[in-house]
Amino acid sequence: MADFTPTLYLKDKCPFCFKVRIALVEAGLFDKVNVREFVPGDDEEAAIRETLAPHFEKVTFPAAEVAPGKFVADSDGITAQLLATVGKKPEDMTALGAYLRGPFASIMTLYKENSELKKQLA
Ligand SMILES: N[C@@H](CCC(=O)N[C@@H](CS)C(=O)NCC(=O)O)C(=O)O
């Protein structure tokens, strides 16, 4: 990250965004990137979506400019690429691993179960 500071775009309460956040905090990188975050409905949301729209078919969060002009919109890809800039790997991050096995896995399971139940009710 010599001359370039990556920018990370985060949506409040997004479990995928929290994945990237925890990985960067654990790697000591969170304070070394520009972070732009929004709470759905706030003024920053429109500005962030406008910045990202030209770079993606569909804007999702998290998103990051990991190198000049190189935008990535997948939480695992963002994590791996930013950690790699300091020679670290996601699989070596213990707090990240605990989040992925615990709360993140539970959120994904509950989301799927909830979707199924809603389909059955429809
Ligand atoms: N596989 C993607 C999933 C990201 C995702 O679905 N993010 C949600 C927020 S939790 C999103 O961007 N939804 C559309 C939106 O907010 O406009 C990843 O790992 O980054």
The ligand as an SDF file (V2000), in Angstrom:
LIG
                    3D

 20 19  0  0  0  0  0  0  0  0999 V2000
  -21.5960  -12.2740   -1.5480 N   0  0  0  0  0  0  0  0  0  0  0  0
  -21.5940  -10.8710   -1.2360 C   0  0  0  0  0  0  0  0  0  0  0  0
  -22.9020  -10.5140   -0.5510 C   0  0  0  0  0  0  0  0  0  0  0  0
  -23.0300   -9.0650   -0.2000 C   0  0  0  0  0  0  0  0  0  0  0  0
  -24.4710   -8.6290    0.0680 C   0  0  0  0  0  0  0  0  0  0  0  0
  -25.4360   -9.3380   -0.2690 O   0  0  0  0  0  0  0  0  0  0  0  0
  -24.6140   -7.4560    0.6760 N   0  0  0  0  0  0  0  0  0  0  0  0
  -25.9210   -6.8790    0.8720 C   0  0  0  0  0  0  0  0  0  0  0  0
  -25.9560   -6.1040    2.1920 C   0  0  0  0  0  0  0  0  0  0  0  0
  -25.8860   -7.1580    3.6120 S   0  0  0  0  0  0  0  0  0  0  0  0
  -26.1970   -5.8570   -0.2270 C   0  0  0  0  0  0  0  0  0  0  0  0
  -25.2860   -5.2270   -0.7150 O   0  0  0  0  0  0  0  0  0  0  0  0
  -27.4560   -5.6830   -0.6290 N   0  0  0  0  0  0  0  0  0  0  0  0
  -27.8060   -4.7620   -1.6830 C   0  0  0  0  0  0  0  0  0  0  0  0
  -27.8150   -3.3280   -1.2560 C   0  0  0  0  0  0  0  0  0  0  0  0
  -27.7220   -3.0080   -0.0730 O   0  0  0  0  0  0  0  0  0  0  0  0
  -27.9410   -2.4660   -2.1570 O   0  0  0  0  0  0  0  0  0  0  0  0
  -20.3790  -10.5800   -0.3610 C   0  0  0  0  0  0  0  0  0  0  0  0
  -19.8460  -11.5180    0.2630 O   0  0  0  0  0  0  0  0  0  0  0  0
  -19.9160   -9.4440   -0.3380 O   0  0  0  0  0  0  0  0  0  0  0  0
  1  2  1  0
  2  3  1  0
  2 18  1  0
  3  4  1  0
  4  5  1  0
  5  6  2  0
  5  7  1  0
  7  8  1  0
  8  9  1  0
  8 11  1  0
  9 10  1  0
 11 12  2  0
 11 13  1  0
 13 14  1  0
 14 15  1  0
 15 16  2  0
 15 17  1  0
 18 19  2  0
 18 20  1  0
M  END
$$$$
